[in-house]
């Protein structure tokens, strides 16, 4: 960011949403990660498709960016169209594409940094952590009318970070081992010194002052330098939720975005509570519980000090925001999400059950790719 107005919050239409998905590029032999991002992006550049497809930090990743949407159905439709274009291009290159927050058995030391100035800077700054950052997340942007609303929403969404983790958890395996976590991906993110959560500022002015002090100390240059779970993005006029694992399907990704949108509508319209420092006092504990145990986690409500199963808190929240979901046209999507939560159907559970049945992490990766590519997979 440069110039005098780089921290001006540029308002956007409230509660519009956009999705970013980081995806795995696999070879079609043993389904390990491949180093073919440049070829895949080049081929996609020759075809017409919605959204954008960009490089990520290593050559075994791509990032899918949706357009901006006001409702669940058009978002899902677009994600399916982008999915189809990526899958067909990958098949032409004899590659496979998979969702999931981690690859089951790749070795981080085998990765190569994608050759851009920013990614090289991250490698120079963070060393081996840059290659370990070959993990895969979903980011959801929610439109905000102003900076003060973005600060409020960032703080209020912090209570629900365990929800987002448990609902998207899809990284039980790392480097050939079952980690015992539902989401092991976030352990990698936590290694970065500017991860975690936003400080407890109360207004956009306070945030700009904080950013100015951090930049004055030479710690950050732009908002991209903060790896917070939820962060404001002033140049887009959004709040960005970054804590989701990439789901195994784009349909699941669209449903998770719809949940975040309906929840944000409730928080901004109903103003049920004021932001509280207590949320951040319990933040790391609740976050760990969700990463480790998923829907079986214990959740401590910072406002009531009550302990309850995270699964129940999610189901209660889905009921609470049902009217907002209906107004947004997402009632059916959230009903399906609630049914999955009640039945404990998660991507992490699917991956573990697939491994149990097949007895091979190579087969797990292959079936991840088949699931993500869906009907778009061209027969070889």
C-alpha positions as CSV (number, residue, x, y, z in Angstrom):
1,X,0.0,0.0,0.0
2,X,1.3,3.4,-0.9
3,X,0.2,7.0,-0.7
4,X,-1.5,9.0,2.0
5,X,-4.9,7.3,1.8
6,X,-3.9,3.7,1.9
7,X,-5.8,3.1,5.1
8,X,-9.0,4.7,3.9
9,X,-11.8,2.2,4.2
10,X,-13.6,2.1,0.9
11,X,-17.2,1.2,1.6
12,X,-18.8,-1.7,-0.2
13,X,-22.3,-2.9,-0.4
14,X,-23.2,-4.4,3.0
15,X,-23.1,-8.2,3.2
16,X,-22.1,-8.9,-0.3
17,X,-19.7,-11.8,-0.3
18,X,-16.7,-13.2,-2.3
19,X,-14.8,-16.4,-1.9
20,X,-11.2,-17.4,-2.3
21,X,-10.2,-21.1,-2.4
22,X,-6.7,-22.4,-2.3
23,X,-6.5,-25.7,-4.1
24,X,-4.1,-28.6,-4.4
25,X,-2.5,-29.6,-7.8
26,X,-1.8,-33.3,-7.9
27,X,-0.1,-35.6,-10.4
28,X,-2.1,-38.5,-11.8
29,X,0.4,-41.2,-10.9
30,X,0.7,-41.4,-7.1
31,X,-1.4,-38.2,-6.4
32,X,1.4,-36.4,-4.7
33,X,1.5,-32.6,-5.2
34,X,2.7,-31.5,-8.6
35,X,4.7,-28.4,-9.5
36,X,2.5,-27.3,-12.4
37,X,0.7,-24.1,-11.3
38,X,2.3,-22.0,-14.0
39,X,1.2,-24.4,-16.8
40,X,-2.3,-24.7,-15.4
41,X,-2.7,-20.9,-15.0
42,X,-1.4,-20.4,-18.5
43,X,-3.8,-22.8,-20.0
44,X,-6.7,-21.4,-18.1
45,X,-5.8,-17.9,-19.4
46,X,-6.6,-19.1,-22.9
47,X,-10.2,-20.0,-22.0
48,X,-13.3,-18.1,-20.9
49,X,-14.4,-18.7,-17.4
50,X,-15.8,-16.5,-14.5
51,X,-13.8,-15.4,-11.6
52,X,-10.0,-15.5,-11.4
53,X,-7.3,-18.2,-10.9
54,X,-4.0,-17.0,-9.4
55,X,-0.7,-18.5,-8.2
56,X,-0.2,-19.1,-4.5
57,X,3.0,-19.3,-2.5
58,X,4.3,-22.6,-3.9
59,X,4.1,-24.1,-7.4
60,X,1.8,-26.9,-6.1
61,X,-1.1,-24.5,-5.4
62,X,-3.6,-22.2,-7.1
63,X,-6.1,-19.8,-5.7
64,X,-9.6,-19.5,-7.1
65,X,-11.3,-16.1,-6.7
66,X,-15.1,-15.7,-7.1
67,X,-16.9,-12.6,-8.2
68,X,-18.9,-10.5,-5.7
69,X,-22.3,-11.9,-4.9
70,X,-25.3,-10.9,-2.8
71,X,-26.8,-14.4,-2.4
72,X,-25.8,-18.1,-2.1
73,X,-27.3,-19.5,-5.3
74,X,-25.4,-17.4,-7.8
75,X,-22.2,-17.8,-5.8
76,X,-22.5,-21.6,-5.9
77,X,-23.4,-21.5,-9.6
78,X,-20.2,-19.5,-10.3
79,X,-18.0,-21.6,-8.2
80,X,-19.2,-24.7,-10.1
81,X,-18.5,-23.1,-13.4
82,X,-14.9,-22.1,-12.3
83,X,-14.5,-25.6,-10.9
84,X,-15.4,-27.1,-14.2
85,X,-13.0,-24.9,-16.1
86,X,-10.1,-25.7,-13.7
87,X,-10.9,-29.4,-13.8
88,X,-11.0,-29.6,-17.5
89,X,-7.8,-27.7,-18.0
90,X,-6.1,-29.8,-15.3
91,X,-7.2,-33.0,-17.1
92,X,-5.7,-31.7,-20.4
93,X,-2.4,-31.5,-18.5
94,X,-2.9,-34.9,-16.9
95,X,-3.2,-33.3,-13.5
96,X,-5.8,-33.5,-10.8
97,X,-7.2,-30.8,-8.5
98,X,-8.3,-31.4,-4.9
99,X,-9.9,-29.6,-2.0
100,X,-8.9,-30.2,1.6
101,X,-6.9,-28.1,4.1
102,X,-3.7,-30.2,3.7
103,X,-2.3,-32.8,1.4
104,X,-2.2,-36.2,3.1
105,X,1.4,-37.1,2.5
106,X,3.5,-34.5,0.7
107,X,6.8,-33.4,2.2
108,X,7.1,-29.6,2.6
109,X,10.8,-29.7,1.7
110,X,9.9,-30.8,-1.8
111,X,8.0,-27.6,-2.5
112,X,9.2,-24.8,-4.7
113,X,8.3,-21.1,-4.1
114,X,6.3,-19.6,-7.0
115,X,8.5,-17.0,-8.6
116,X,7.0,-13.6,-7.6
117,X,8.6,-10.8,-5.7
118,X,6.1,-11.1,-2.8
119,X,6.5,-14.8,-2.4
120,X,10.3,-14.6,-2.5
121,X,10.1,-11.9,0.2
122,X,8.1,-14.2,2.4
123,X,10.7,-17.0,1.8
124,X,13.5,-14.6,2.7
125,X,11.7,-13.4,5.8
126,X,10.2,-16.6,7.2
127,X,12.6,-19.3,5.8
128,X,11.2,-22.8,5.9
129,X,7.8,-21.7,7.1
130,X,7.2,-20.3,3.6
131,X,7.3,-23.9,2.2
132,X,5.4,-25.3,5.1
133,X,2.7,-22.8,4.1
134,X,1.6,-25.3,1.4
135,X,-1.7,-25.6,3.2
136,X,-5.1,-24.8,1.7
137,X,-7.7,-22.4,3.1
138,X,-11.0,-20.8,2.1
139,X,-11.3,-17.0,2.7
140,X,-14.7,-15.3,2.8
141,X,-15.0,-11.6,2.2
142,X,-18.1,-9.8,3.6
143,X,-18.9,-6.3,2.4
144,X,-19.1,-3.5,5.0
145,X,-20.5,0.1,4.6
146,X,-17.7,1.7,6.7
147,X,-14.6,1.1,8.8
148,X,-16.3,1.3,12.2
149,X,-18.7,-1.4,11.1
150,X,-15.7,-3.5,9.9
151,X,-14.0,-3.2,13.3
152,X,-17.3,-4.2,15.1
153,X,-17.9,-7.1,12.8
154,X,-14.3,-8.4,13.1
155,X,-14.5,-8.4,16.9
156,X,-18.0,-10.0,16.9
157,X,-17.0,-12.7,14.4
158,X,-14.1,-13.7,16.7
159,X,-16.6,-15.5,19.0
160,X,-17.6,-17.7,16.0
161,X,-14.1,-18.6,14.8
162,X,-14.4,-22.1,16.4
163,X,-17.6,-22.6,14.3
164,X,-15.8,-21.8,11.1
165,X,-13.0,-24.2,12.0
166,X,-15.2,-27.1,12.9
167,X,-17.5,-26.7,10.0
168,X,-14.7,-26.6,7.4
169,X,-12.1,-28.9,9.1
170,X,-10.4,-31.0,6.4
171,X,-6.8,-31.4,7.3
172,X,-6.4,-34.4,9.6
173,X,-3.2,-35.6,7.8
174,X,0.2,-34.1,7.5
175,X,3.2,-35.7,5.8
176,X,1.8,-39.2,5.9
177,X,0.6,-39.1,9.6
178,X,-2.7,-38.7,11.2
179,X,-2.3,-35.6,13.4
180,X,-5.2,-36.4,15.7
181,X,-6.5,-33.0,14.8
182,X,-9.6,-32.2,12.7
183,X,-7.8,-29.1,11.4
184,X,-4.0,-29.3,11.6
185,X,-3.7,-26.6,8.9
186,X,-4.0,-23.8,11.5
187,X,-1.0,-25.0,13.5
188,X,1.1,-23.9,10.5
189,X,-0.6,-20.5,10.4
190,X,0.0,-20.0,14.1
191,X,3.8,-20.3,13.6
192,X,3.8,-16.9,11.9
193,X,4.4,-14.0,14.4
194,X,1.6,-11.8,13.0
195,X,-1.1,-14.5,13.2
196,X,-3.9,-14.7,15.8
197,X,-6.5,-11.9,16.1
198,X,-6.8,-8.2,15.7
199,X,-6.1,-6.1,18.8
200,X,-9.0,-4.8,20.8
201,X,-9.4,-1.4,19.1
202,X,-12.9,0.2,19.2
203,X,-13.0,2.2,16.0
204,X,-11.5,2.5,12.5
205,X,-9.5,5.6,13.7
206,X,-8.0,3.5,16.6
207,X,-7.2,0.8,14.1
208,X,-5.5,3.2,11.7
209,X,-3.4,4.6,14.6
210,X,-2.4,1.0,15.6
211,X,-1.4,0.2,12.0
212,X,0.6,3.4,11.8
213,X,2.6,2.4,14.9
214,X,3.3,-1.0,13.5
215,X,4.4,0.3,10.2
216,X,6.5,3.0,11.9
217,X,8.3,0.3,13.8
218,X,9.1,-1.4,10.4
219,X,7.0,-4.5,11.3
220,X,4.4,-4.3,8.5
221,X,4.0,-2.6,5.2
222,X,0.4,-3.5,4.3
223,X,-2.6,-5.4,5.6
224,X,-1.3,-8.5,3.8
225,X,1.4,-8.7,6.5
226,X,-1.2,-9.6,9.1
227,X,-2.2,-13.3,9.1
228,X,-5.1,-12.8,11.5
229,X,-8.0,-15.2,11.5
230,X,-10.4,-12.4,10.8
231,X,-9.2,-9.0,9.4
232,X,-10.6,-5.9,7.8
233,X,-9.6,-5.2,4.2
234,X,-9.9,-1.5,3.7
235,X,-9.0,-1.5,0.0
236,X,-11.9,-3.9,-0.7
237,X,-14.3,-2.6,1.9
238,X,-14.7,-6.0,3.5
239,X,-14.0,-8.1,6.5
240,X,-12.1,-11.2,5.6
241,X,-12.6,-14.5,7.4
242,X,-9.4,-16.6,6.8
243,X,-9.8,-19.5,9.2
244,X,-11.7,-22.0,7.1
245,X,-9.9,-25.1,5.7
246,X,-10.6,-25.5,2.0
247,X,-13.7,-27.8,1.8
248,X,-13.7,-31.0,-0.3
249,X,-16.4,-29.5,-2.7
250,X,-17.3,-26.1,-4.0
251,X,-20.8,-26.7,-2.9
252,X,-19.6,-26.9,0.7
253,X,-17.6,-23.8,0.2
254,X,-20.7,-21.9,-0.9
255,X,-22.7,-23.1,2.1
256,X,-20.0,-21.9,4.5
257,X,-19.9,-18.5,2.9
258,X,-23.7,-18.3,3.2
259,X,-23.4,-19.2,6.9
260,X,-20.9,-16.4,7.4
261,X,-23.1,-14.0,5.5
262,X,-26.2,-14.8,7.5
263,X,-24.3,-14.6,10.8
264,X,-22.9,-11.2,9.8
265,X,-26.4,-9.9,8.9
266,X,-27.6,-10.9,12.4
267,X,-24.6,-9.2,14.1
268,X,-24.9,-6.0,12.1
269,X,-28.7,-5.7,12.1
270,X,-29.6,-7.0,15.5
271,X,-26.4,-5.8,17.4
272,X,-27.0,-8.6,20.0
273,X,-23.9,-7.7,22.1
274,X,-21.1,-5.3,22.4
275,X,-17.5,-6.4,21.6
276,X,-15.8,-7.9,24.6
277,X,-12.2,-8.4,25.6
278,X,-13.3,-11.6,27.2
279,X,-13.7,-13.2,23.8
280,X,-9.9,-12.8,23.2
281,X,-9.1,-14.0,26.8
282,X,-10.7,-17.4,25.8
283,X,-9.8,-17.2,22.1
284,X,-6.8,-19.5,21.9
285,X,-8.5,-22.1,24.1
286,X,-11.6,-22.2,22.0
287,X,-9.6,-22.2,18.8
288,X,-7.5,-25.1,19.9
289,X,-10.5,-27.1,21.0
290,X,-12.1,-26.6,17.5
291,X,-8.9,-27.5,15.7
292,X,-8.3,-30.6,17.8
293,X,-11.8,-32.0,18.3
294,X,-14.0,-30.3,15.7
295,X,-17.7,-30.7,16.4
296,X,-16.8,-32.7,19.6
297,X,-15.0,-29.7,21.0
298,X,-15.9,-28.0,24.3
299,X,-16.8,-24.3,23.8
300,X,-16.7,-21.6,26.4
301,X,-19.0,-18.7,25.8
302,X,-17.1,-15.6,26.8
303,X,-20.4,-13.7,27.5
304,X,-21.9,-16.2,29.8
305,X,-18.8,-18.2,30.9
306,X,-20.8,-21.4,30.2
307,X,-19.2,-24.5,28.8
308,X,-21.1,-26.4,26.2
309,X,-20.5,-28.7,23.2
310,X,-19.4,-26.8,20.2
311,X,-21.8,-28.8,18.1
312,X,-24.7,-27.5,20.1
313,X,-23.6,-23.9,19.9
314,X,-23.4,-24.2,16.1
315,X,-26.9,-25.7,16.0
316,X,-28.3,-23.0,18.3
317,X,-26.7,-20.3,16.1
318,X,-28.1,-21.8,12.9
319,X,-31.6,-21.6,14.5
320,X,-30.9,-18.0,15.7
321,X,-30.0,-16.8,12.2
322,X,-32.5,-18.8,10.3
323,X,-34.7,-15.7,9.5
324,X,-31.7,-13.9,8.2
325,X,-30.7,-16.9,6.1
326,X,-34.2,-16.9,4.6
327,X,-34.1,-13.2,3.8
328,X,-30.8,-13.8,2.0
329,X,-32.1,-16.8,0.1
330,X,-29.9,-19.3,1.9
331,X,-32.4,-21.2,4.0
332,X,-32.0,-24.5,2.2
333,X,-28.2,-24.3,2.2
334,X,-28.1,-23.7,6.0
335,X,-30.7,-26.4,6.6
336,X,-28.4,-28.9,4.8
337,X,-25.5,-27.6,6.9
338,X,-27.5,-28.1,10.1
339,X,-28.3,-31.6,9.1
340,X,-24.6,-32.3,8.5
341,X,-23.7,-30.9,11.9
342,X,-26.4,-32.9,13.7
343,X,-25.1,-36.1,12.0
344,X,-21.5,-35.1,12.6
345,X,-20.8,-35.3,8.8
346,X,-17.5,-33.4,8.3
347,X,-14.8,-33.4,5.6
348,X,-12.2,-34.6,8.2
349,X,-14.4,-37.6,9.1
350,X,-14.8,-38.4,5.4
351,X,-11.1,-38.3,4.9
352,X,-10.4,-40.6,7.9
353,X,-13.1,-43.0,6.8
354,X,-11.8,-43.1,3.3
355,X,-8.3,-43.9,4.7
356,X,-9.8,-46.7,6.9
357,X,-11.6,-48.2,4.0
358,X,-8.8,-47.9,1.4
359,X,-5.8,-48.3,3.6
360,X,-3.8,-45.9,1.5
361,X,-3.2,-42.1,1.7
362,X,-2.5,-42.2,-2.1
363,X,-6.1,-43.4,-2.5
364,X,-7.3,-40.7,-0.2
365,X,-5.7,-38.0,-2.3
366,X,-7.1,-39.6,-5.5
367,X,-10.6,-39.7,-4.1
368,X,-10.2,-36.1,-2.8
369,X,-9.5,-35.1,-6.4
370,X,-12.4,-37.1,-7.8
371,X,-14.8,-35.6,-5.2
372,X,-13.6,-32.0,-6.0
373,X,-13.5,-32.3,-9.8
374,X,-16.9,-34.1,-9.8
375,X,-18.7,-34.4,-13.1
376,X,-16.2,-32.1,-14.7
377,X,-13.5,-34.8,-14.7
378,X,-12.9,-35.8,-18.3
379,X,-12.4,-39.6,-18.7
380,X,-8.9,-40.4,-19.6
